[in-house]
């Protein structure tokens, strides 16, 4: 709910009253103009956060006219996943006359302020994964900003779009166990995102259903560098795993390069996403195809529906994923068709 008196959206006057500062001082803090003491800035920031304040231009545009612009908040732009996601989003937005304003929170010292400012320039905001913490997302909703979440668990009042993860991860892990792999490692940090936590949950369930010990995850970031480091440590280990179930293709592709001809005989490697490179490396990378462009398109459509009032109730979409078997997991003739 809006936090101003009488249930209306908070204004700069409400912020000034809460912070016990002049309108001029509050304005300088919010606009980033003119000298302001650190103490005053902290008081304004606290008051704005408590009131879920969004700049007046956003409230006015939402009530009277639209910017014809969407805000897209991402944790990062590195890696092929975000490129495909953005392509899908931009394509849908362009076909429907919407521009897209992107904000990246990785390395941003104050993502909440950046996003609240963004809310003043767009009609609604799409948030990917853990780009924002839940209190900030809830603050946007309380301020009346339409919000769609990608790769995030459902949140009250927000639309969400995500890919299925747990069942496909269980299917993939089951296949590896059924083909004689007895010491699998899950590579990726389940705490890093909802998607990765679901992938690890599927990995764990496949072990539990067979009464097997569930290995703890190898908690690393989803980067090529981390994939290389993990693979190099595996080669030096006395008790080597016989398979790596990687939380994304970047980790897996880097590990493939390090292991070389050891894959798939000595060790199997699988990924997640099915980026273009997965089809062209040798051996081909077994992975789970995630509809990355479709995630972007669906999120853009859902935000447009909420902004235009076509729909007022929150909707949660879960898109299907597909196991793609290639040679990195030791596919044999007669197994499911390779792609």
Phi, psi and omega in degrees: 000147175301153189253002178282169178303141178072012178084003179279163176300144180294146179245174178298331178292322177295320178297316180298318180295318181293320181279346183059049178226166180287157176302319182299318180293315179299318180299318180297321179294312184291327181271346182072029181240142175080159181286134177218139180290155179298324180295316179294319180298318179296321179294320179293314180301316180296316180296317180297321180291318180296327183266358185054044185287132172240137181311143186305327182298330178288312180300320181293318182292324180292329184273329190245314183212165182249153178279344189058040179219141176251145172261133180237114184254118183240150176288333184197171174237359182286146175094157184290336182303310185293329177298315179292320178300313180295322180300314179296318182292310183298322181297314179294315182298317180296321180293340182246020172072022180253137171266163183233128177250121186257135173235132178251129186265342180298124181083356179280121183291339181216072183298328181298315180296318180299318183286323177296325175292319177301321181300337178279353184242359183225170181272338181188171187227137172252130182242128179262130171053231182261030178299329178229150174282161185299319178302323179290319176300315179296325177297321176298315180296317180297333178276001176088014181271124175298133184228134172239134181254135175248136178054049185213144176296152180304143177229145184306128175083354182249144168284152176222145178226123180212165176263149175294136183233313190298312184295319180292323178293322176295317180298316180296312181296319178302317180298318180295318178295320180295336181260024168092005177280125188244354184220074182270144173243135173268124184250115183141153184262111179301336180283350185283333180195161178298317180301312182294323178297323178290324178294319177293324178299319177293319176301314181294319182297321179299322177290315183298321181295340177258006181071023182266154173296136179269114179295143175292148180291150171275102190278099179223158175293159184273065185231160176300317181301316179296322179297317178297316182298316179298314182297319179296322178292323178299317182295334181269349185286147177280329177247082186285142169291158176255011176191141174246122173259101187269145185284347171205171184288331180299314177300312185294316182296321178295320179295321178304317182297317181293317183286330178057232186289354178291343180262130004259005186299303182278324184211140176257155181223133176230157181234204179201131176126317187066058174289167186303319184298334182299334183276342190246349176286165177232121358290155178301144186273121170290134187203182174243121183284120177253134182281076189295314179295323179293326174302314179296314180298316182294319179297318179298318180294317181296320179294319179299320179299320182286320181296319184276353180082010178297333180214139182246342180266143181295146180230138179242113181258134174239114184269144183288149173243169186218128175290128180242111183269125175226186192289344184291348177251012176074041179299135181249157176304137182093346174287178178305151187299132176286155180228000000 
